[in-house]
Each structure stands twice: as structure tokens, then as C-alpha cells.
Amino acid sequence: MTKTAGNALIACHDCDLLFRARPLRNSERAACPRCGAVLYHKRPQTISRALIYSLTALIFFGLANFFPFMTFKMQGREQVTFLVSGGLELFQQGFRGLGILVLAVGVLLPFLRIIGTLYVLIPLEFNLVVWKAKETFKFVEAITPWAMMEVLMLGVIVAYVKLIDITTIVLGTSLYSFAALILFMTLSSAALEPIEVWARLEQRS
Ligand SMILES: [Zn+2]
């Protein structure tokens, strides 16, 4: 049995029995020895698929930050906003903590999550383990619940609905890229099996 990292102790979601996860072969399933619930199964090429989704997410992250997010037109004036504008505006208005929080969960943490995932998965795809790969993957797993771009998106939709009557709003390339970014980050998470990543990191170090 391959020794796996610290977080590989998992609990059955049905009966809470604790046991140590082990890597599976393709199409194999792990079932709870007590109640028989299927705990996880191995789908083929999880790492390759997660890798492709993460690379696509990185491209949309670049587009989302490069192009205008929304343009407001009111009485002949035009104001262009970018993805980071909301957080920066809050910061400048004196809501420093809130501004930093919005930028962290909406921009910085998603970026670190994509970069960290690629840093671990690209070499792993070629059966290599790079420097500090385990620490990086542990970090990625730790920040994942905090990379909440959906919250930022929800704020944008609320603002849009409130302002649409009093001003003309042009949705920018960034907004569509941001929506695509959320989609591909979700696909990447769905494809990735952390248990498999941990098993492969342990095998090759
Ligand atoms: Zn069980």
C-alpha cells in the first residue's frame, strides 16, 4: 500500500467510519467496509483533464484582467471599470479591509489556485515532481474554499440590476471572460481527484 499524505484519512459520508485512502486503478471504486457506500472512484485521465481546464482558466483569467469589465455611460460621461476596480474603489473610500477581502477572494486567491495547480500538475503529467510540489498542493487545497469568484460575480449582477435603470451599462469582454473563468475553475475542480494527486506525489518523491 502506498503511503499517502496527512489529509488522506477520510470519513465515510454515510456512516462516518474513518479509514486511510489508497490510490485506485482505473475504473476501480472504493466502498465503505461498514455500510458499502461508494466513497470515491478512479476515472481515467483525471490529471490530464484537470490540467487542460486549469490552462484554459489561466487564459480567461488573463483576459478578465486585461479588458474592461463594465462601462457606465451617463450624461455624456463614460466610466470604464476593470475587474480590480471594485476592490480598489472600496480601499480608496476607506473600506480597506473589505477592499482587500474582495481583491483577495475575487482575484488573488483564484490566481494563486490556478498557478499552484499548474505548477504541480504539469510536471506530474510527465511523471515528475518539482521542488515543494507537496507544499504547493497543500496550499492550493487550503485556499480553494476562499477563492470565491462566484461571490464577486453575484455582487456584479446585483449592481447591474440596480443601476440598469439610471445609467447605460456596456458589459465588457472581461465580464464574459470572468464567467468563463468560473466555469473552467469548476470543471477543473470536478475533474481533479486530490487523492490521486497525493498518491502520485508520494510515489515519486
Ligand atoms: Zn460507511
Residues whose N, C-alpha, C, O or C-beta is under 5 A from the ligand:
A	BS01	ZN	C12 D14 C15 D16 L17 C32 R34 C35 G36 A37
